[in-house]
Amino acid sequence: MSNPLYQDLGPAQGQQEGPANMMRAFQQFMKQNQGKNPNEMIQQLLSSGQLNQRQLNQVQQMAKRIEGPLSSLKGMFGF
């Protein structure tokens, strides 16, 4: 089963989408999930089988790798 986050944020294999499309998809994803508890969302994905522990570990590792560069942008955007 495919991961809904990947469906919302990334292009399907073989398709090329520009950064603007990815940003629009991300903004839509954020709007749809505003006010929801992210930990509860992750637990629901895990319990439903839409996300497995290996996939979660991979995403957490990617997040740690980009955390530093993104934190330097916080000041530029005021958050």
VMD Tcl script that builds the backbone (N, CA, C; Angstrom):
set m [mol new atoms 237]
animate dup $m
set s [atomselect $m all]
$s set {name element resname resid chain x y z} {
  {N N MET 1 A 0.843 -1.183 0.000}
  {CA C MET 1 A 0.000 0.000 0.000}
  {C C MET 1 A 0.889 1.246 0.000}
  {N N SER 2 A 0.542 2.216 -0.780}
  {CA C SER 2 A 1.387 3.402 -0.871}
  {C C SER 2 A 1.119 4.355 0.287}
  {N N ASN 3 A 2.101 5.138 0.583}
  {CA C ASN 3 A 2.039 6.084 1.684}
  {C C ASN 3 A 1.352 7.360 1.213}
  {N N PRO 4 A 0.292 7.815 1.910}
  {CA C PRO 4 A -0.419 9.014 1.455}
  {C C PRO 4 A 0.446 10.270 1.477}
  {N N LEU 5 A 1.415 10.326 2.379}
  {CA C LEU 5 A 2.300 11.487 2.409}
  {C C LEU 5 A 3.113 11.553 1.129}
  {N N TYR 6 A 3.637 10.404 0.676}
  {CA C TYR 6 A 4.382 10.378 -0.571}
  {C C TYR 6 A 3.482 10.744 -1.742}
  {N N GLN 7 A 2.229 10.294 -1.701}
  {CA C GLN 7 A 1.295 10.635 -2.781}
  {C C GLN 7 A 1.042 12.129 -2.827}
  {N N ASP 8 A 0.912 12.753 -1.643}
  {CA C ASP 8 A 0.622 14.179 -1.598}
  {C C ASP 8 A 1.827 15.036 -1.957}
  {N N LEU 9 A 3.031 14.601 -1.552}
  {CA C LEU 9 A 4.208 15.449 -1.698}
  {C C LEU 9 A 5.061 15.147 -2.915}
  {N N GLY 10 A 5.044 13.925 -3.391}
  {CA C GLY 10 A 5.964 13.576 -4.454}
  {C C GLY 10 A 5.274 13.195 -5.740}
  {N N PRO 11 A 5.964 13.362 -6.852}
  {CA C PRO 11 A 5.395 12.950 -8.135}
  {C C PRO 11 A 5.399 11.435 -8.265}
  {N N ALA 12 A 4.482 10.915 -9.045}
  {CA C ALA 12 A 4.478 9.482 -9.328}
  {C C ALA 12 A 5.717 9.138 -10.132}
  {N N GLN 13 A 6.129 7.891 -10.055}
  {CA C GLN 13 A 7.325 7.502 -10.785}
  {C C GLN 13 A 7.140 7.790 -12.267}
  {N N GLY 14 A 8.193 8.333 -12.856}
  {CA C GLY 14 A 8.148 8.629 -14.277}
  {C C GLY 14 A 7.622 10.024 -14.586}
  {N N GLN 15 A 7.024 10.673 -13.600}
  {CA C GLN 15 A 6.513 12.021 -13.832}
  {C C GLN 15 A 7.505 13.036 -13.294}
  {N N GLN 16 A 7.546 14.161 -13.924}
  {CA C GLN 16 A 8.420 15.234 -13.466}
  {C C GLN 16 A 7.538 16.396 -13.042}
  {N N GLU 17 A 7.726 16.834 -11.811}
  {CA C GLU 17 A 6.992 17.984 -11.320}
  {C C GLU 17 A 7.984 18.996 -10.803}
  {N N GLY 18 A 7.689 20.237 -11.005}
  {CA C GLY 18 A 8.573 21.281 -10.542}
  {C C GLY 18 A 8.384 21.574 -9.069}
  {N N PRO 19 A 9.305 22.337 -8.509}
  {CA C PRO 19 A 9.215 22.703 -7.093}
  {C C PRO 19 A 7.920 23.434 -6.739}
  {N N ALA 20 A 7.392 24.217 -7.666}
  {CA C ALA 20 A 6.152 24.955 -7.384}
  {C C ALA 20 A 4.995 23.990 -7.148}
  {N N ASN 21 A 4.926 22.916 -7.944}
  {CA C ASN 21 A 3.867 21.920 -7.759}
  {C C ASN 21 A 4.031 21.209 -6.428}
  {N N MET 22 A 5.271 20.909 -6.061}
  {CA C MET 22 A 5.520 20.238 -4.794}
  {C C MET 22 A 5.134 21.149 -3.631}
  {N N MET 23 A 5.432 22.436 -3.746}
  {CA C MET 23 A 5.062 23.379 -2.695}
  {C C MET 23 A 3.546 23.504 -2.571}
  {N N ARG 24 A 2.847 23.527 -3.694}
  {CA C ARG 24 A 1.381 23.578 -3.661}
  {C C ARG 24 A 0.818 22.338 -2.980}
  {N N ALA 25 A 1.370 21.183 -3.312}
  {CA C ALA 25 A 0.907 19.938 -2.703}
  {C C ALA 25 A 1.181 19.943 -1.201}
  {N N PHE 26 A 2.341 20.461 -0.813}
  {CA C PHE 26 A 2.684 20.525 0.605}
  {C C PHE 26 A 1.748 21.481 1.339}
  {N N GLN 27 A 1.468 22.639 0.740}
  {CA C GLN 27 A 0.555 23.593 1.363}
  {C C GLN 27 A -0.842 22.989 1.525}
  {N N GLN 28 A -1.295 22.250 0.528}
  {CA C GLN 28 A -2.597 21.600 0.603}
  {C C GLN 28 A -2.591 20.547 1.713}
  {N N PHE 29 A -1.516 19.766 1.786}
  {CA C PHE 29 A -1.380 18.748 2.829}
  {C C PHE 29 A -1.435 19.414 4.204}
  {N N MET 30 A -0.711 20.517 4.380}
  {CA C MET 30 A -0.684 21.211 5.668}
  {C C MET 30 A -2.069 21.768 6.017}
  {N N LYS 31 A -2.754 22.312 5.030}
  {CA C LYS 31 A -4.079 22.871 5.272}
  {C C LYS 31 A -5.063 21.778 5.693}
  {N N GLN 32 A -5.008 20.629 5.030}
  {CA C GLN 32 A -5.909 19.527 5.338}
  {C C GLN 32 A -5.660 18.951 6.727}
  {N N ASN 33 A -4.428 19.065 7.207}
  {CA C ASN 33 A -4.077 18.432 8.471}
  {C C ASN 33 A -3.845 19.423 9.601}
  {N N GLN 34 A -4.191 20.671 9.386}
  {CA C GLN 34 A -4.016 21.698 10.408}
  {C C GLN 34 A -4.847 21.346 11.638}
  {N N GLY 35 A -4.223 21.446 12.796}
  {CA C GLY 35 A -4.907 21.167 14.053}
  {C C GLY 35 A -4.899 19.715 14.475}
  {N N LYS 36 A -4.384 18.835 13.630}
  {CA C LYS 36 A -4.318 17.414 13.969}
  {C C LYS 36 A -3.014 17.124 14.694}
  {N N ASN 37 A -3.053 16.152 15.584}
  {CA C ASN 37 A -1.865 15.735 16.316}
  {C C ASN 37 A -1.011 14.857 15.403}
  {N N PRO 38 A 0.215 15.284 15.056}
  {CA C PRO 38 A 1.050 14.505 14.134}
  {C C PRO 38 A 1.384 13.111 14.662}
  {N N ASN 39 A 1.579 12.991 15.971}
  {CA C ASN 39 A 1.886 11.667 16.526}
  {C C ASN 39 A 0.709 10.718 16.377}
  {N N GLU 40 A -0.500 11.225 16.563}
  {CA C GLU 40 A -1.697 10.400 16.367}
  {C C GLU 40 A -1.832 9.997 14.899}
  {N N MET 41 A -1.527 10.925 14.005}
  {CA C MET 41 A -1.607 10.611 12.573}
  {C C MET 41 A -0.630 9.486 12.218}
  {N N ILE 42 A 0.579 9.570 12.755}
  {CA C ILE 42 A 1.585 8.537 12.487}
  {C C ILE 42 A 1.128 7.201 13.041}
  {N N GLN 43 A 0.593 7.206 14.253}
  {CA C GLN 43 A 0.118 5.955 14.850}
  {C C GLN 43 A -1.016 5.343 14.030}
  {N N GLN 44 A -1.904 6.178 13.509}
  {CA C GLN 44 A -2.990 5.674 12.663}
  {C C GLN 44 A -2.442 5.051 11.386}
  {N N LEU 45 A -1.442 5.706 10.785}
  {CA C LEU 45 A -0.835 5.157 9.571}
  {C C LEU 45 A -0.150 3.827 9.854}
  {N N LEU 46 A 0.527 3.739 10.997}
  {CA C LEU 46 A 1.198 2.490 11.369}
  {C C LEU 46 A 0.183 1.380 11.634}
  {N N SER 47 A -0.848 1.691 12.390}
  {CA C SER 47 A -1.822 0.652 12.746}
  {C C SER 47 A -2.655 0.200 11.550}
  {N N SER 48 A -2.849 1.094 10.579}
  {CA C SER 48 A -3.630 0.728 9.394}
  {C C SER 48 A -2.794 -0.022 8.358}
  {N N GLY 49 A -1.472 0.002 8.523}
  {CA C GLY 49 A -0.604 -0.662 7.553}
  {C C GLY 49 A -0.213 0.224 6.390}
  {N N GLN 50 A -0.677 1.475 6.377}
  {CA C GLN 50 A -0.305 2.391 5.299}
  {C C GLN 50 A 1.150 2.812 5.413}
  {N N LEU 51 A 1.722 2.657 6.592}
  {CA C LEU 51 A 3.108 3.007 6.860}
  {C C LEU 51 A 3.675 1.901 7.729}
  {N N ASN 52 A 4.878 1.441 7.410}
  {CA C ASN 52 A 5.495 0.447 8.280}
  {C C ASN 52 A 6.669 1.082 9.025}
  {N N GLN 53 A 7.176 0.358 10.014}
  {CA C GLN 53 A 8.221 0.919 10.865}
  {C C GLN 53 A 9.478 1.258 10.076}
  {N N ARG 54 A 9.808 0.465 9.075}
  {CA C ARG 54 A 10.984 0.747 8.255}
  {C C ARG 54 A 10.823 2.076 7.525}
  {N N GLN 55 A 9.643 2.314 6.955}
  {CA C GLN 55 A 9.390 3.574 6.257}
  {C C GLN 55 A 9.462 4.755 7.227}
  {N N LEU 56 A 8.889 4.573 8.416}
  {CA C LEU 56 A 8.930 5.639 9.416}
  {C C LEU 56 A 10.368 5.944 9.800}
  {N N ASN 57 A 11.174 4.909 9.992}
  {CA C ASN 57 A 12.583 5.122 10.331}
  {C C ASN 57 A 13.313 5.886 9.237}
  {N N GLN 58 A 13.027 5.544 7.979}
  {CA C GLN 58 A 13.666 6.224 6.858}
  {C C GLN 58 A 13.301 7.705 6.831}
  {N N VAL 59 A 12.026 8.006 7.035}
  {CA C VAL 59 A 11.578 9.398 7.019}
  {C C VAL 59 A 12.198 10.165 8.183}
  {N N GLN 60 A 12.287 9.527 9.345}
  {CA C GLN 60 A 12.892 10.191 10.498}
  {C C GLN 60 A 14.371 10.477 10.249}
  {N N GLN 61 A 15.065 9.559 9.586}
  {CA C GLN 61 A 16.476 9.786 9.258}
  {C C GLN 61 A 16.622 10.941 8.267}
  {N N MET 62 A 15.747 10.983 7.265}
  {CA C MET 62 A 15.795 12.086 6.294}
  {C C MET 62 A 15.526 13.414 6.991}
  {N N ALA 63 A 14.577 13.430 7.904}
  {CA C ALA 63 A 14.241 14.662 8.620}
  {C C ALA 63 A 15.434 15.159 9.430}
  {N N LYS 64 A 16.151 14.247 10.051}
  {CA C LYS 64 A 17.326 14.645 10.831}
  {C C LYS 64 A 18.410 15.234 9.935}
  {N N ARG 65 A 18.556 14.677 8.717}
  {CA C ARG 65 A 19.581 15.188 7.799}
  {C C ARG 65 A 19.274 16.599 7.327}
  {N N ILE 66 A 18.002 16.929 7.146}
  {CA C ILE 66 A 17.676 18.260 6.622}
  {C C ILE 66 A 17.334 19.255 7.734}
  {N N GLU 67 A 17.298 18.780 8.970}
  {CA C GLU 67 A 16.941 19.657 10.084}
  {C C GLU 67 A 17.891 20.847 10.200}
  {N N GLY 68 A 19.187 20.613 10.084}
  {CA C GLY 68 A 20.162 21.700 10.197}
  {C C GLY 68 A 19.988 22.754 9.127}
  {N N PRO 69 A 20.017 22.368 7.857}
  {CA C PRO 69 A 19.837 23.375 6.804}
  {C C PRO 69 A 18.501 24.113 6.899}
  {N N LEU 70 A 17.446 23.416 7.285}
  {CA C LEU 70 A 16.145 24.087 7.393}
  {C C LEU 70 A 16.100 25.046 8.567}
  {N N SER 71 A 16.771 24.697 9.638}
  {CA C SER 71 A 16.735 25.592 10.806}
  {C C SER 71 A 17.417 26.923 10.494}
  {N N SER 72 A 18.378 26.918 9.591}
  {CA C SER 72 A 19.029 28.181 9.213}
  {C C SER 72 A 18.087 29.071 8.416}
  {N N LEU 73 A 17.044 28.497 7.803}
  {CA C LEU 73 A 16.066 29.277 7.039}
  {C C LEU 73 A 14.974 29.874 7.924}
  {N N LYS 74 A 14.844 29.360 9.139}
  {CA C LYS 74 A 13.770 29.837 10.020}
  {C C LYS 74 A 13.786 31.346 10.189}
  {N N GLY 75 A 14.961 31.897 10.403}
  {CA C GLY 75 A 15.060 33.338 10.596}
  {C C GLY 75 A 14.615 34.127 9.383}
  {N N MET 76 A 14.870 33.575 8.213}
  {CA C MET 76 A 14.487 34.272 6.979}
  {C C MET 76 A 12.977 34.374 6.822}
  {N N PHE 77 A 12.266 33.352 7.300}
  {CA C PHE 77 A 10.811 33.296 7.095}
  {C C PHE 77 A 10.033 33.624 8.346}
  {N N GLY 78 A 10.722 33.900 9.439}
  {CA C GLY 78 A 10.054 34.358 10.642}
  {C C GLY 78 A 9.309 33.299 11.426}
  {N N PHE 79 A 9.762 32.053 11.390}
  {CA C PHE 79 A 9.138 31.022 12.241}
  {C C PHE 79 A 10.170 30.213 12.939}
}
mol reanalyze $m
mol bondsrecalc $m
mol representation Tube
mol addrep $m
